[in-house]
Amino acid sequence: MAILEDVREAAQKRILFLPYAIRQMSRPERMISPLEVEAVVVNGELIEDYPQDPRGHSCLMLGLGDAGRTVHVVCSPKDDYLAIITAYVPDPAHWSEDFRRRL
């Protein structure tokens, strides 16, 4: 998919963490590091595409963080950077067993 190529290309330039993403990543029960987010955008898989997002075309990616934990990252590629909209550890009550589909 073109969005995945755009995400990876933008991430090579610069990764910008939006304030909401920083707040979500810093929650004590999550503590997601910028390196975990980078690993998801570089090595993870696209699970949802949001071409009509008012913030610009964005997507939800799934990947592995520290100690193999599952991390979701919502990001939007821009010309000069990749905007990280949010990152979180998905709740098993709201996602399929493989964390690829919403329940």
C-alpha positions as CSV (number, residue, x, y, z in Angstrom):
1,M,0.0,0.0,0.0
2,A,1.2,3.5,-0.8
3,I,0.6,4.8,2.7
4,L,3.0,2.3,4.2
5,E,5.7,3.4,1.8
6,D,5.0,7.0,2.6
7,V,5.1,6.3,6.4
8,R,8.5,4.6,6.1
9,E,9.9,7.3,3.8
10,A,8.7,10.1,6.1
11,A,10.1,8.3,9.2
12,Q,13.6,8.3,7.6
13,K,13.5,12.1,7.5
14,R,12.2,12.8,11.0
15,I,9.7,11.5,13.5
16,L,7.6,14.2,15.2
17,F,5.6,13.2,18.3
18,L,2.5,15.3,18.7
19,P,1.5,16.4,22.2
20,Y,-1.4,13.9,22.4
21,A,1.0,11.0,21.5
22,I,3.5,12.1,24.2
23,R,0.7,12.2,26.8
24,Q,-0.5,8.7,25.8
25,M,3.0,7.2,25.7
26,S,3.9,8.7,29.1
27,R,1.0,7.1,31.0
28,P,2.4,5.0,33.8
29,E,0.6,1.8,32.7
30,R,2.1,2.2,29.2
31,M,5.5,4.0,29.2
32,I,6.1,3.5,25.5
33,S,9.5,4.7,24.4
34,P,10.2,6.6,21.2
35,L,12.4,3.7,20.1
36,E,9.4,1.3,20.4
37,V,7.4,3.6,18.2
38,E,10.2,3.8,15.7
39,A,10.4,0.0,15.6
40,V,6.7,-0.2,14.9
41,V,6.8,2.3,12.0
42,V,9.9,0.8,10.5
43,N,9.1,-3.0,11.0
44,G,5.4,-3.1,11.8
45,E,2.4,-3.8,9.6
46,L,-0.4,-1.6,8.5
47,I,-3.8,-2.8,9.9
48,E,-6.1,0.2,9.2
49,D,-5.9,3.0,6.6
50,Y,-7.6,6.4,7.2
51,P,-7.4,8.2,3.8
52,Q,-10.1,10.7,4.9
53,D,-8.6,11.7,8.3
54,P,-9.0,15.4,8.7
55,R,-5.4,15.6,10.0
56,G,-4.3,14.2,6.7
57,H,-4.0,10.7,5.4
58,S,-3.1,8.5,8.4
59,C,-2.9,4.8,9.4
60,L,-2.8,2.4,12.3
61,M,0.2,0.2,12.5
62,L,0.8,-2.9,14.7
63,G,4.3,-3.9,15.9
64,L,6.3,-5.2,18.7
65,G,7.8,-3.1,21.4
66,D,10.0,-3.9,24.4
67,A,9.9,-7.5,25.6
68,G,7.7,-8.4,22.6
69,R,4.7,-6.5,23.8
70,T,2.2,-5.4,21.1
71,V,2.1,-1.7,20.3
72,H,-0.3,0.2,18.1
73,V,0.8,3.5,16.5
74,V,-1.4,6.0,14.6
75,C,0.7,8.1,12.3
76,S,0.4,10.5,9.4
77,P,3.2,11.0,6.8
78,K,4.0,14.6,5.8
79,D,6.5,15.9,3.3
80,D,9.3,16.5,5.8
81,Y,8.4,14.2,8.7
82,L,6.2,11.5,10.1
83,A,3.6,12.8,12.6
84,I,3.0,10.3,15.5
85,I,-0.6,11.0,16.4
86,T,-0.8,8.4,19.2
87,A,0.7,5.2,20.5
88,Y,-0.7,2.7,22.9
89,V,-0.8,-0.9,24.1
90,P,-4.1,-2.3,22.7
91,D,-6.7,-3.5,25.2
92,P,-7.4,-7.3,24.6
93,A,-11.1,-6.6,25.4
94,H,-11.4,-4.4,22.3
95,W,-9.2,-6.2,19.9
96,S,-9.0,-9.7,18.3
97,E,-6.5,-12.1,19.8
98,D,-3.9,-11.0,17.2
99,F,-4.7,-7.3,17.8
100,R,-5.4,-6.8,14.1
101,R,-9.2,-6.4,14.2
102,R,-11.5,-4.3,16.5
103,L,-14.2,-6.3,18.3
